[in-house]
Amino acid sequence: MSLDNQNIQNIPIPERIAHITQFGNVDNTRGENTMDPLVELEDHYHWMRDDNRKDKKVIDHLTLENSYTEYVMSDKNTTKEKLYKELLSHIQQTYDSYPLPNSDNGWESEYYYFTRTVEGKSYPIHCRIHMETQEITELLDENKIADGKTCCDISSFSVTKDHKYMSYGLDLTGNEKYDLKIINIETGEEKEHLMPELTYCDYKWFHEWIYYTVGDKQNRMYQVWRYNTLTKENFMIYENMDELVSVGFSNSNDNKYFLISADSYETSDTYYFTHDNPVPIQFTPKITNHKYNIDYHEGVFLITTNKDNSTNFKVMMCNENNTNIDNWKEFIEYDESIYIKYIIELKEFILVGYKEDGNNLVRVIPYVNSEYMVNESWKIEVDDSIKNISIYCAPKYECYKIMYSQNSLKQPHSIYNLDLTSRESSFVRQKPVPNYDSSLYTTERQYAPSHDGTMVPMSIVYRKDMFNKDGTNKLYLYGYGSYGHTVNPTFMSTIIPLLDRGFVYVISHVRGGSFLGFKWYEDGKMEKKINTFHDFNSCAEYLIKEKYTFDKGITIEGRSAGGLLVGAAMTMRPDLYNTVVAGVPFVDVMNTMCDPTIPLTIPEWEQWGNPNQKKYFDLMIQYSPYDNIRDNSYPNILALAGLNDPRVAYWEPAKFVAKLRHHNKSNDNMILLKTELEQGHFGGMDRYKHLKETSFSYAFVLKSYE
């Protein structure tokens, strides 16, 4: 699109065309107990929605917005370049990940596999090393595949147990639908197959078979299939047509059983089968609001369950021959202070991953002479006040040596060897971060009182010699707060340029995440969703009050559902913030959640509520960012979108920016939209492009304080 300077300099003013969105009993697709008579909301920017992403008027508008954003930021080109060089200076550009055996082969594997990044190359190279000869072979150079392409996402790289074939998913649009590629490693020839596109690229090899899940038109995972690579036969194992349910697939660590989860956000339903007899058996009858997950170990199933009001989950067990809930027995009794997240079963040990006081921890339970030695269990320990311990590699069911990892806001990712028998641990290596001295920085944990008195934890990091604690520091506040997803206080080299400019960086662990357990999540969803936004604003108020920053000194950032967080926090308290960075933000809550034709809407009725029902309409309208824009003075805003995003449609941030500009009463603040016209929800996989996008956002933030 050709644009003259006059067009670029003028703020885009999109046309306002009245459109009515109806809520309630519009038709039989809108769920149960819908409103009648209907409720209507006016939407002047509905015309920006184009499901096909081809409408010329829409594309022209997005292009104009991009040009205007580029014009506004043109005086910061030097700043952007400086920030980019700083970001790059903290990355060891040529680097090999730690070599590990491929799935199920154990430490005695003939080959170990790793990824190599090379300075100047945007994408990783997948390699393997022959453990006896130490010969290294390049298997897949993603740079060659990405060459000349505007978007390239290679996902789920895998090598068969016999080391003969490699496979990966290829997405060239950003829509998260992948073509599976199967390559003969010795000959380099691609093996043709008859499998469909794989939504989210969820698949697993088992000998010559591939098990995989399939998504429907709304990207809801609803089927499990298997494919024989020799006979080229596809066979459907399981299908679920309930639009609230998403289907997943896994296997027990010893590969005896294959497991299917058919879960909604509120209720679990699990099935199991064997490779030789792929007929799913329901584990136990489905019970509304019963959530559970199963693992298999030496003749028994271990069930992580919320049964008996165990909100943070306990572990029960049952014999593999009788899995009905009536036969479950206590294994790890319930402890309200411990949120059990996962189990990894090894032949002689059970590893239990859990959260306690915001820390991620792992407990080891020995299995001796067919008995679980729960009373002799022990924790993996690290010398750090912030613990983010996770299992890095436990390659084989029979192994007794594993690797675990640890990092914190100021300490880079480190991996350790651990002998589970002797309990001896040894340091392996820490990811190198050039031009970084951890002793210059310090971390804190603070708690802010929310609107209802709940104390909300925050993880804080800053550079000691630049922190004044007198209310003069700028502050960068990050949050997410949905789906039970926790933003752990982990190391991020990308925030160093902020810290080195005197910013205090804070993660607000609001309700809706699970930082303090599953109840923390449940207290920030559905009827209680508004707690999430009150928590975030309360953190900001606390940080000003305690002189971590000053009035209008705060930049807030969130992505996707975190974009909803910062959008809602801002529309509730536009006076509280200086700047908002909203990445692919879910801000058009009412219009999206009432429309079952939009991908992912129906399953999420158990996450936010269904606004076609009066109860949830009344609740959601209180915080939906797009619907709460009024005549007001708003902060500086940078909204980031992806045209092909299947999770948060591009029109949500586009409409949001248009409406904000229409109602904004401040002539001084920037309200900008930047849309990636050939990418999706996660932007580019190009690591250099990602750093350039980060430097652009940071340049916007710095400019907003001038």
TITI-998363 format. One line per field, with one value per residue (C-alpha): residue number from 1; x, y, z; chain. Coordinates in steps of 0.05 Angstrom, whole numbers. Example, Ala and Ser with C-alpha at 12.3 -4.5 7.8 and 13.67 -1.06 7.14 Angstrom:
% TITI-998363
k <- [1;2]
c1 <- [246;273]
c2 <- [-90;-21]
c3 <- [156;143]
c <- [A;A]
% end
This chain:
% TITI-998363
k <- [1;2;3;4;5;6;7;8;9;10;11;12;13;14;15;16;17;18;19;20;21;22;23;24;25;26;27;28;29;30;31;32;33;34;35;36;37;38;39;40;41;42;43;44;45;46;47;48;49;50;51;52;53;54;55;56;57;58;59;60;61;62;63;64;65;66;67;68;69;70;71;72;73;74;75;76;77;78;79;80;81;82;83;84;85;86;87;88;89;90;91;92;93;94;95;96;97;98;99;100;101;102;103;104;105;106;107;108;109;110;111;112;113;114;115;116;117;118;119;120;121;122;123;124;125;126;127;128;129;130;131;132;133;134;135;136;137;138;139;140;141;142;143;144;145;146;147;148;149;150;151;152;153;154;155;156;157;158;159;160;161;162;163;164;165;166;167;168;169;170;171;172;173;174;175;176;177;178;179;180;181;182;183;184;185;186;187;188;189;190;191;192;193;194;195;196;197;198;199;200;201;202;203;204;205;206;207;208;209;210;211;212;213;214;215;216;217;218;219;220;221;222;223;224;225;226;227;228;229;230;231;232;233;234;235;236;237;238;239;240;241;242;243;244;245;246;247;248;249;250;251;252;253;254;255;256;257;258;259;260;261;262;263;264;265;266;267;268;269;270;271;272;273;274;275;276;277;278;279;280;281;282;283;284;285;286;287;288;289;290;291;292;293;294;295;296;297;298;299;300;301;302;303;304;305;306;307;308;309;310;311;312;313;314;315;316;317;318;319;320;321;322;323;324;325;326;327;328;329;330;331;332;333;334;335;336;337;338;339;340;341;342;343;344;345;346;347;348;349;350;351;352;353;354;355;356;357;358;359;360;361;362;363;364;365;366;367;368;369;370;371;372;373;374;375;376;377;378;379;380;381;382;383;384;385;386;387;388;389;390;391;392;393;394;395;396;397;398;399;400;401;402;403;404;405;406;407;408;409;410;411;412;413;414;415;416;417;418;419;420;421;422;423;424;425;426;427;428;429;430;431;432;433;434;435;436;437;438;439;440;441;442;443;444;445;446;447;448;449;450;451;452;453;454;455;456;457;458;459;460;461;462;463;464;465;466;467;468;469;470;471;472;473;474;475;476;477;478;479;480;481;482;483;484;485;486;487;488;489;490;491;492;493;494;495;496;497;498;499;500;501;502;503;504;505;506;507;508;509;510;511;512;513;514;515;516;517;518;519;520;521;522;523;524;525;526;527;528;529;530;531;532;533;534;535;536;537;538;539;540;541;542;543;544;545;546;547;548;549;550;551;552;553;554;555;556;557;558;559;560;561;562;563;564;565;566;567;568;569;570;571;572;573;574;575;576;577;578;579;580;581;582;583;584;585;586;587;588;589;590;591;592;593;594;595;596;597;598;599;600;601;602;603;604;605;606;607;608;609;610;611;612;613;614;615;616;617;618;619;620;621;622;623;624;625;626;627;628;629;630;631;632;633;634;635;636;637;638;639;640;641;642;643;644;645;646;647;648;649;650;651;652;653;654;655;656;657;658;659;660;661;662;663;664;665;666;667;668;669;670;671;672;673;674;675;676;677;678;679;680;681;682;683;684;685;686;687;688;689;690;691;692;693;694;695;696;697;698;699;700;701;702;703;704;705;706]
c1 <- [0;28;25;47;78;13;-24;32;35;-40;-68;-110;-183;-221;-293;-346;-402;-457;-465;-508;-483;-537;-529;-575;-620;-600;-599;-585;-509;-505;-505;-556;-598;-588;-622;-690;-705;-638;-589;-554;-488;-466;-399;-375;-312;-342;-324;-251;-267;-250;-246;-211;-158;-164;-212;-175;-206;-183;-113;-105;-125;-75;-21;-37;-33;35;60;35;69;133;129;116;175;222;258;277;314;381;351;322;389;425;374;380;456;448;399;445;505;473;465;519;501;540;518;502;447;467;466;414;390;326;262;264;337;368;438;468;439;485;469;455;417;424;409;463;455;507;522;486;436;365;343;372;408;388;449;469;534;556;575;631;665;644;627;575;524;477;408;365;384;321;356;355;280;265;307;264;201;165;143;172;156;186;156;161;227;233;278;253;279;322;354;332;279;269;204;179;119;124;79;93;34;30;-38;-9;-30;31;50;88;154;186;258;303;366;414;388;357;295;226;178;109;50;-25;-33;-72;-48;-34;-63;-10;33;16;43;87;125;116;159;133;69;52;-2;-31;-89;-133;-168;-235;-252;-249;-181;-211;-173;-226;-197;-139;-112;-55;-19;23;82;93;22;0;-63;-98;-142;-184;-180;-224;-270;-306;-359;-373;-353;-332;-281;-209;-175;-102;-57;1;31;57;132;139;96;48;-12;-33;-76;-129;-153;-221;-224;-262;-234;-279;-283;-236;-252;-195;-187;-131;-113;-54;-19;-40;-113;-128;-199;-204;-229;-259;-218;-277;-346;-345;-366;-379;-324;-280;-210;-158;-97;-69;0;17;70;84;13;-21;-49;-30;-85;-73;-143;-185;-231;-258;-250;-175;-170;-94;-97;-76;-51;-91;-77;-115;-100;-96;-151;-203;-198;-267;-265;-295;-230;-182;-140;-98;-26;-3;-51;-78;-39;-72;-5;22;-4;14;27;55;84;142;143;209;217;249;227;167;182;129;130;94;88;95;96;107;168;172;198;208;201;230;194;236;201;234;211;143;131;128;173;133;162;232;218;264;266;315;350;383;421;375;319;276;268;246;267;244;263;308;318;296;306;284;235;291;340;363;405;368;382;345;348;343;341;315;304;379;411;413;387;431;429;453;463;428;439;372;403;460;425;491;483;534;534;535;533;499;474;525;500;555;565;524;545;491;522;499;425;380;312;255;187;134;59;6;-63;-117;-188;-213;-152;-119;-43;-18;55;103;172;219;288;330;401;426;468;411;354;338;275;255;200;245;254;213;179;159;102;86;27;-16;-67;-109;-117;-78;-14;40;92;149;206;255;317;306;365;317;301;375;372;313;348;411;369;344;277;250;222;162;120;51;27;-46;-104;-123;-53;-32;28;-1;-38;-99;-146;-107;-128;-201;-205;-190;-237;-311;-351;-286;-249;-251;-204;-148;-153;-162;-100;-59;-81;-69;3;14;-14;29;92;79;62;125;168;191;167;128;58;53;120;93;94;51;57;17;7;-56;-97;-44;-65;-135;-103;-68;-127;-177;-129;-119;-193;-210;-154;-129;-98;-51;-4;43;49;16;47;-9;16;-38;-87;-153;-191;-257;-284;-359;-360;-312;-342;-414;-396;-387;-360;-295;-240;-234;-296;-340;-289;-272;-343;-316;-259;-293;-368;-417;-442;-504;-526;-549;-507;-442;-462;-470;-403;-361;-387;-355;-284;-285;-232;-264;-332;-305;-271;-302;-284;-220;-145;-111;-38;11;-9;27;-18;15;-24;-13;-58;-58;-65;-114;-118;-131;-157;-121;-185;-187;-126;-145;-214;-186;-138;-191;-240;-187;-166;-239;-250;-180;-179;-103;-68;1;-1;15;-36;-4;-21;32;7;51;16;47;52;9;2;75;104;167;210;270;311;341;272;246;301;286;212;233;278;220;175;228;242;167;169;229;198;133;170;199]
c2 <- [0;68;120;192;228;264;199;170;230;233;188;134;148;85;90;79;34;16;-59;-94;-157;-198;-238;-293;-343;-324;-396;-465;-457;-407;-457;-472;-425;-367;-299;-286;-230;-216;-163;-120;-83;-33;-44;9;-29;-97;-87;-100;-174;-215;-289;-301;-247;-222;-162;-104;-51;-86;-102;-29;-5;-50;-29;44;32;-1;58;107;68;67;142;157;113;137;185;125;85;98;77;14;-4;8;-35;-90;-91;-94;-151;-188;-175;-219;-279;-328;-332;-395;-446;-521;-545;-602;-668;-717;-786;-789;-816;-884;-899;-883;-859;-918;-893;-898;-825;-763;-704;-629;-563;-516;-441;-406;-332;-297;-354;-342;-414;-475;-533;-602;-647;-713;-740;-812;-827;-875;-839;-768;-755;-699;-700;-644;-673;-612;-540;-499;-439;-475;-488;-417;-384;-337;-348;-294;-342;-409;-449;-518;-556;-623;-647;-721;-781;-853;-900;-937;-871;-882;-829;-757;-719;-648;-604;-545;-484;-428;-382;-377;-411;-469;-522;-564;-609;-669;-684;-753;-758;-819;-796;-839;-822;-754;-776;-752;-808;-796;-806;-799;-761;-695;-627;-630;-574;-554;-612;-663;-732;-789;-846;-917;-965;-957;-924;-851;-832;-762;-716;-679;-611;-589;-525;-486;-516;-558;-623;-677;-741;-790;-829;-875;-884;-942;-914;-981;-996;-923;-940;-888;-913;-869;-892;-840;-782;-733;-686;-648;-577;-562;-618;-618;-684;-700;-760;-788;-855;-887;-883;-958;-953;-1007;-961;-904;-851;-805;-743;-717;-657;-592;-537;-561;-637;-694;-758;-806;-869;-920;-975;-1016;-1014;-1086;-1071;-999;-998;-943;-962;-908;-902;-884;-855;-780;-736;-662;-618;-678;-664;-718;-743;-814;-845;-919;-955;-1029;-1055;-995;-929;-866;-814;-740;-718;-663;-716;-701;-626;-633;-567;-570;-644;-707;-773;-838;-907;-967;-1035;-1034;-1087;-1046;-971;-948;-890;-934;-973;-915;-913;-857;-853;-782;-750;-681;-620;-553;-518;-563;-561;-626;-613;-676;-745;-778;-852;-890;-964;-953;-882;-836;-762;-714;-643;-592;-519;-493;-418;-403;-448;-505;-567;-641;-698;-767;-829;-894;-958;-1017;-1090;-1071;-1018;-942;-914;-850;-840;-842;-793;-733;-666;-644;-584;-523;-466;-409;-371;-375;-448;-465;-538;-581;-649;-635;-707;-775;-812;-883;-918;-961;-903;-882;-824;-761;-688;-629;-554;-492;-417;-352;-280;-265;-333;-363;-433;-487;-563;-616;-691;-730;-802;-821;-881;-845;-776;-746;-685;-651;-587;-597;-527;-460;-427;-373;-301;-255;-186;-203;-202;-231;-198;-130;-149;-170;-202;-193;-222;-171;-177;-126;-124;-131;-102;-159;-162;-220;-213;-218;-240;-203;-225;-165;-156;-93;-70;-53;8;40;28;86;64;137;135;157;91;72;5;-51;-93;-159;-207;-262;-290;-340;-415;-430;-413;-387;-337;-365;-317;-347;-316;-273;-240;-196;-153;-135;-71;-48;-63;-28;35;35;1;-44;-107;-139;-201;-196;-266;-249;-296;-335;-363;-419;-388;-404;-467;-489;-450;-388;-404;-418;-352;-315;-347;-349;-311;-290;-267;-194;-211;-218;-145;-118;-157;-126;-55;-67;-88;-24;18;-18;-8;67;72;34;79;26;76;140;161;148;112;43;7;-56;-114;-176;-223;-260;-270;-226;-174;-180;-169;-104;-81;-90;-61;0;12;4;51;92;142;90;74;110;57;-7;-60;-108;-168;-204;-182;-216;-151;-160;-208;-200;-205;-263;-304;-298;-325;-401;-396;-365;-417;-438;-399;-456;-493;-427;-418;-457;-408;-340;-357;-354;-282;-309;-325;-265;-282;-282;-225;-181;-204;-202;-134;-105;-120;-132;-80;-62;-51;-8;45;113;185;190;203;137;117;106;41;-6;-62;-120;-166;-224;-228;-305;-313;-370;-357;-283;-255;-194;-153;-152;-106;-69;-52;-37;15;47;55;80;134;155;164;186;257;263;292;276;200;150;97;51;-14;-59;-120;-176;-188;-256;-287;-313;-314;-324;-278;-299;-358;-320;-306;-242;-216;-231;-189;-132;-136;-132;-72;-38;-48;-23;38;53;48;94;145;144;173;232]
c3 <- [0;-21;34;29;88;105;114;156;203;216;269;234;247;226;204;258;232;281;292;344;380;411;475;499;465;394;371;398;394;451;508;562;605;558;566;535;518;486;509;458;456;403;370;321;299;285;211;228;238;176;190;123;135;63;65;30;74;137;111;88;157;192;143;156;231;222;181;233;289;250;239;313;333;278;325;368;315;350;417;385;356;422;460;408;415;491;487;439;485;539;493;475;402;386;437;443;488;534;496;521;499;459;488;523;507;574;589;552;486;425;407;447;416;423;388;364;353;310;311;254;244;267;279;314;282;309;319;349;377;374;446;430;372;394;321;313;257;236;227;212;199;210;177;109;115;138;84;43;85;124;179;198;260;268;326;363;333;350;333;334;386;334;312;240;229;251;248;260;247;198;202;152;170;246;249;291;241;224;166;195;161;169;145;137;174;134;64;77;39;62;78;50;96;98;163;165;189;263;304;357;330;385;366;393;361;385;343;271;295;307;357;347;365;316;323;297;259;324;341;397;404;398;368;381;322;306;241;216;177;142;119;116;153;198;255;301;373;408;392;437;408;472;454;526;525;499;486;503;497;537;559;622;632;622;558;582;579;535;567;540;577;556;603;608;652;708;700;682;644;631;589;582;532;508;441;426;444;427;456;508;577;621;684;729;716;702;760;750;781;796;769;767;730;728;724;723;764;775;774;806;781;820;817;831;850;882;912;982;973;963;926;920;904;939;911;915;886;859;829;753;750;788;775;797;846;900;901;908;971;1002;980;995;1044;1031;1054;1042;1038;982;910;876;802;770;782;744;755;751;766;834;850;846;834;858;832;876;895;965;983;910;903;854;889;878;928;917;943;940;917;952;953;923;977;972;1026;1036;1106;1077;1021;1012;977;923;954;923;954;933;969;906;885;814;812;754;726;667;643;667;602;617;664;693;706;775;752;731;717;748;736;778;765;794;774;783;773;703;687;717;711;759;760;815;836;867;903;937;936;911;868;823;784;708;679;680;616;600;601;574;605;666;739;784;846;820;828;884;890;939;954;976;989;972;1006;954;956;1000;1046;1009;1007;936;927;881;858;851;820;812;805;875;857;818;867;912;950;951;898;840;803;742;749;700;725;691;700;670;719;680;668;731;693;739;716;757;778;729;697;635;602;563;625;638;596;638;703;679;666;738;727;782;750;785;772;804;822;820;832;770;767;814;848;916;895;856;902;882;811;828;866;801;751;732;786;820;757;776;835;784;763;833;854;799;813;888;873;833;890;941;899;895;969;990;944;896;844;836;815;739;742;724;657;655;607;593;534;511;574;607;556;585;653;635;592;648;700;657;641;715;736;676;725;755;698;652;598;575;531;510;470;428;482;496;506;468;519;510;434;432;489;463;394;389;318;343;358;431;454;478;521;553;579;639;646;642;639;582;571;537;608;649;710;670;625;687;715;651;629;692;668;592;571;503;535;592;549;567;555;596;594;581;589;532;498;450;426;388;342;294;232;232;307;320;395;401;336;308;309;385;393;329;355;424;397;352;409;457;408;399;474;496;525;530;470;497;501;446;429;377;342;311;272;245;178;165;234;291;367;384;332;295;316;288;350;323;301;370;401;352;372;445;431;395;456;504;460;463;539;545;498;539;599;561]
c <- [A;A;A;A;A;A;A;A;A;A;A;A;A;A;A;A;A;A;A;A;A;A;A;A;A;A;A;A;A;A;A;A;A;A;A;A;A;A;A;A;A;A;A;A;A;A;A;A;A;A;A;A;A;A;A;A;A;A;A;A;A;A;A;A;A;A;A;A;A;A;A;A;A;A;A;A;A;A;A;A;A;A;A;A;A;A;A;A;A;A;A;A;A;A;A;A;A;A;A;A;A;A;A;A;A;A;A;A;A;A;A;A;A;A;A;A;A;A;A;A;A;A;A;A;A;A;A;A;A;A;A;A;A;A;A;A;A;A;A;A;A;A;A;A;A;A;A;A;A;A;A;A;A;A;A;A;A;A;A;A;A;A;A;A;A;A;A;A;A;A;A;A;A;A;A;A;A;A;A;A;A;A;A;A;A;A;A;A;A;A;A;A;A;A;A;A;A;A;A;A;A;A;A;A;A;A;A;A;A;A;A;A;A;A;A;A;A;A;A;A;A;A;A;A;A;A;A;A;A;A;A;A;A;A;A;A;A;A;A;A;A;A;A;A;A;A;A;A;A;A;A;A;A;A;A;A;A;A;A;A;A;A;A;A;A;A;A;A;A;A;A;A;A;A;A;A;A;A;A;A;A;A;A;A;A;A;A;A;A;A;A;A;A;A;A;A;A;A;A;A;A;A;A;A;A;A;A;A;A;A;A;A;A;A;A;A;A;A;A;A;A;A;A;A;A;A;A;A;A;A;A;A;A;A;A;A;A;A;A;A;A;A;A;A;A;A;A;A;A;A;A;A;A;A;A;A;A;A;A;A;A;A;A;A;A;A;A;A;A;A;A;A;A;A;A;A;A;A;A;A;A;A;A;A;A;A;A;A;A;A;A;A;A;A;A;A;A;A;A;A;A;A;A;A;A;A;A;A;A;A;A;A;A;A;A;A;A;A;A;A;A;A;A;A;A;A;A;A;A;A;A;A;A;A;A;A;A;A;A;A;A;A;A;A;A;A;A;A;A;A;A;A;A;A;A;A;A;A;A;A;A;A;A;A;A;A;A;A;A;A;A;A;A;A;A;A;A;A;A;A;A;A;A;A;A;A;A;A;A;A;A;A;A;A;A;A;A;A;A;A;A;A;A;A;A;A;A;A;A;A;A;A;A;A;A;A;A;A;A;A;A;A;A;A;A;A;A;A;A;A;A;A;A;A;A;A;A;A;A;A;A;A;A;A;A;A;A;A;A;A;A;A;A;A;A;A;A;A;A;A;A;A;A;A;A;A;A;A;A;A;A;A;A;A;A;A;A;A;A;A;A;A;A;A;A;A;A;A;A;A;A;A;A;A;A;A;A;A;A;A;A;A;A;A;A;A;A;A;A;A;A;A;A;A;A;A;A;A;A;A;A;A;A;A;A;A;A;A;A;A;A;A;A;A;A;A;A;A;A;A;A;A;A;A;A;A;A;A;A;A;A;A;A;A;A;A;A;A;A;A;A;A;A;A;A;A;A;A;A;A;A;A;A;A;A;A;A;A;A;A;A;A;A;A;A;A;A;A;A;A;A;A;A;A;A;A;A;A;A;A;A;A;A;A;A;A]
% end
